[in-house]
Amino acid sequence: MKMQLTFSALSLCAAMGGCAAIEHSAGKDSDAAREAVLTQERQQQITPEEILAELKAGNERFVRGETTPQNWLKQASLTANDGQYPKAIVLSCLDSRVPTEIIFDRGIGDIFVGRVAGNFENTDMLGSMEFGTKLAGSKVIVVLGHTSCGAVKGAIAEAELGNLTETLANITPAVEMAKQESPDSTADDAEFVQRVVENNVRITVADISDRSPVMADMIASGDLMVVGAWYDLATGKVHWLN
């Protein structure tokens, strides 16, 4: 890694993953060539709409049981030596049953993944997203909740445990929104839990642009798309929110 005398977007990109072009036989991010990794050229060419369509198609393959064979070691070698050009960021829950790259049928270097119980944003997550978009070139952010979320249930029940108490407080606005319609509902009500899950995703999507002028400018210019979705633990299907 070359050291730069001045702090710049290029030097930060190099420090956090590298910015050299990657070459591979397919010439683009192709599901038919899974030794391949995303190149800088392809990352620059692809649109947010195309990226979202690829993520949707990948999940459809996962649901059908037709995921793409991956040469993980080859992909690891390419990205380690030449850098990374992820096309998207997924903000997911900590839950072990939501293996993000797998459910979107992606390889190494395809997506940045941020994980926290309850898939909410905070200053650290926003800063990471600003790096991933403005400096590293990702063009889509997916906020991904999931069914039967333990963090959501804990927030509904007002659970308290060490630092987890403060973590769950980030989901409280989504709980309060749902209680406006169902004030007596509890964490035992599956429909109520799901309503909070979806509220939490929508609030987080809005907060990303509200709290980050950097990403708000990218959204306004069409360079970035932020979308919400939730994952069904039982079926493997990702449902996209409007």
N, C-alpha and C positions, 0 to 999 in steps of 0.2 A: 504494500500500500504506500503510495507516495504522499508525503506530508506537504501541505500547502502553507504558505506564509500568511495568507489571509483567510478569514472565516467566510465561507460561502456555501451556497446550496450544493455545489459540486463537491466540496470537501466533506460536508456532512454526509452526503449520499455515499461517498467512498468509504467513510468511516463506519457507516451502518450497513454496508452490504456490497458496495462496488458499483461502478457505472460503465464498465467496459462492455462492448457489444458481445453477444453470444451468438455463435454460429451453430446450426444443426441441419441435418439433411432435409427436413421437411420444408424449411424456409418460412414457416409460420407456426403458430400454436395449433397443432393438429392433433385430434384425438386418435388419428391413425398412426402416429409416430411418437409413442410415449417414452422413448429415450429423450425426446426433445424437451426443451424448456423455452419459456417465453423470451423472445429477443427484444432488444431495445427498439428496433425498427417496427416490429409487430405491435408492441405496446403503444408506440406513438400513433400508429395507423388506426387501431381499433377504436370504435366509438363506445360511449357508455351503453348505448342501446344494444350493441352487438355483445358486449360483455354480459349484460343482464340476460340476454337470450341464451348465451353459452352456459351460464349458471343454471338457468331453468332446464335446459336440455340435459345437463349433467345430472341434476336431481332426478329427472325422468328416467335416465338410464339406471340410476341407483335403485329406484323403486321397481323397475322391471328386472333387476338382477343382472344387468348387462354392463356393468362398469368396465372401464378400459383397463387392460393389463398395464402395469406401470413398471418401468425399469428404475426403481428408486435409487439404486447406487449410481447409475449413469447420470440421473438428474442431480443427485447430490454432488457429484464430481463437477458437473458443468457449472452449477450455481456457486459452488465453493471457489472455483478458480476464476470465474468471469463475472460474478455478480448476479443480482436479482432484478427482475422487472415485473413484479406482480401487477395484475390488471385490476384487482379488487381488494377491498378490506371487508372482512366479516367480523362484526362485533357479536360474539356469541356468549352464551352462559357457560359457567364452569362445568356444568353437568357432563359426566363422562359418557353419557348416552348420546351426545351430540358431536360426533367426530366430523368436524367441519369439512376438511378436505375430502373425506370419503363420501359424504352425502351429496357433495356437488361434483363428484368424480373428477377431482383435480389432482395434479401432480405437484412435486416439490417446486417451489418458486412461483406458483400460480397466484396465490392469494396471501395477503397478510391476515393473521387471525388475532383478534384481541378477545380475551376471555375474562369474565368476572361474574360472580354469582348474581344473577338477575339482569345480565346484559344491559347495564346502564352506562352512561358516559360520565366521566369526571375530568378534571384538568389533565391528569396524566394520560387518560385515554384520548382526549382531544388532541393533546400534543403529539401523541403517537400517530393519530390519524392525519394530522397536518404534515408530518414527515412522510407518511405513506402516500399521500395525495400530491401535495405541492412539490415535494422534493423527489420522491421516488416514482411518481407517475401513475399511481392507481387512479381509476376513473369512476369506480362504483364503490359505495359503501352499503353493505347490507347489515341492518340491525336484526338479529335473529333470536326471537324468543322460542319457547317450546312448551308443549303440553305438560301438565302436572309438574310445573316448576317448583322445586322446593324452596327457592329463595322467595318466590311470590307467595307461597303458602305461609312462610315465616313472617313476611311483611304483613299479611292479612291478620295473622294471629298475634302480631306485635311481639314476636319472640325476642328475647334478649340473651346474648351470650358474648361477652368480651367485645372484641372489635366487630363481630358480626352484627351487633346492634346498630352501629353506624352504617354498615354496609346496607342492611335492609331498609334503613330510613330513606335511601335513594328511591325506593319503589313506592313509598307512601303516597306520593301524588297520584299514581295509577290506582291505588286502592281507594283513595278518597273519591276519585272520579267514578269508580264503579259503585261505591256505596251511595252515591246520589240517587241511583236507580234501585238499589237493593240494600238498604241500610242494615238489615238484619242478617245478611249472608255471612258465612264463615268459610274458613279454609277447607271445610269438608264438602262444600258445594262445588262440584267440578265445573259447572257452567260459570259460576262466579269467578273461580280461579282463572279460567280461560279468558274471561272478559278483562281481568286485571293484566294477564299476560299481553293481550293485544293492546290495551291502553298503554302499558309500559313501553312497548315497542314504538307506538305512535309518538309518545312524549319524547322518547330518546331521539327519534328521527328529527323532530322539530328542534330539540335542544342543540343538536349538532350544528345546525346553521345559525341558531340564535346565539350560541356561545362562542362560535369561531368565525370571526370576520374573514379569516383566510379562506375557509371552506365555503363560506357564504358567497364570496366573490367568484369562486370556481363554479358554484352551482348556477349563479346568475349568468355566467358566460357560457354555460353549456358544457364545461369541461369536467363536471362532476355530477353524478346522480346519487342521491341517498334514498334508499328504499327500505321498507319494513317487511318482515315475514315472520312466520312461526313454523316450527318443525313438529310434526306429529311423531312422538316416540314409538307408537305402535305400528305405523304404516311406513315410516321413512319419508313421507311426502312433505315438501316445503310448500306452505300456503302463503301466497303473496298478498300483502295488504295494499289497498289503494292509497 
